[in-house]
């Protein structure tokens, strides 16, 4: 299960906008970018968006596409819900993780599980922007083009690299919100998530993060 | 001649997947990709897209594991998954003539195949193209039973596989793209 949580943490960043996929040139002002990102994280209390996830497998001609909705509320309340072509729900709230799918549901305690705790810290780091300061666990590369900032995160741990070679995050230059995330595996397979219909600081009731 | 539910010139099959092992319940998505040479590629991923395993099955040689997540990289688990998926896919039956048994009472024909580590049996209602049930036996023990649900028109809708001597169950529910 902690694998799934890591996946969530990597995916769940900020909010959304139009995707911009080009890499571009090395970023001019990395400290400035990080600082502005942190400032934005401080101002954002809620995030809501739709997402489209594409799974690209080299053996398949077609991508596997799934769609859903994402909600975030300070502090550390996350709701990640798939509604097509399958229903699957992950809620992180109050130190617990709740997973619900068609055939059942399960709840885990983050604090009593070291791996869950580390993953939760990773997630919080993503949302607050601290993740880009985590030089202990990741080698980061910073790039920009006309429309986007683009960050690459390469895990330092060999164990982590067996699952994910690299994570790429695109930030829209106009408001520093995340427009897309791409997770690359060995052999050319990857998962890409595009965020659309972003809403920042809209009213999201706490019941959305309830396990009922 | 027995035909696999997964025989297809083009396309792939997508399933919601549940695995119940002891008291643990795992879910994910299984992709089955056949090719014209009788090979099958089976990839399991989590709903969030993380790859769990990638195994290729051949008609006349051992399966090849292209990738398996470290937590699942245990000899016994790999062997079990390979055996179970091979039973469901019928990859080892391709091009081979089975021994036939007939149960007049239930109007069932049974195709029997000897494989390297036991026997596979596939049960058909008279006139049906695809099996409704499969068994894997070793020695005198029926170790694994799989049931197929679907039709000639829709292909496989769901498959349930149960181990008869260990608490392990695999359930596949078709996702139509």
Interface residues (C-beta under 8 A of the other chain):
Chain A: X3 X4 X7 X8 X11 X53 X55 X57 X59 X60 X62 X64 X66 X80 X82 X85 X86 X88 X90 X101 X102 X103 X104 X106 X159 X162 X163 X164 X183 X185 X186 X187 X189 X191
Chain B: X12 X14 X16 X18 X25 X27 X29 X31 X33 X41 X43 X45 X46 X47 X48 X49 X50 X51 X66 X67 X69 X70 X71 X171 X173 X175 X176 X177
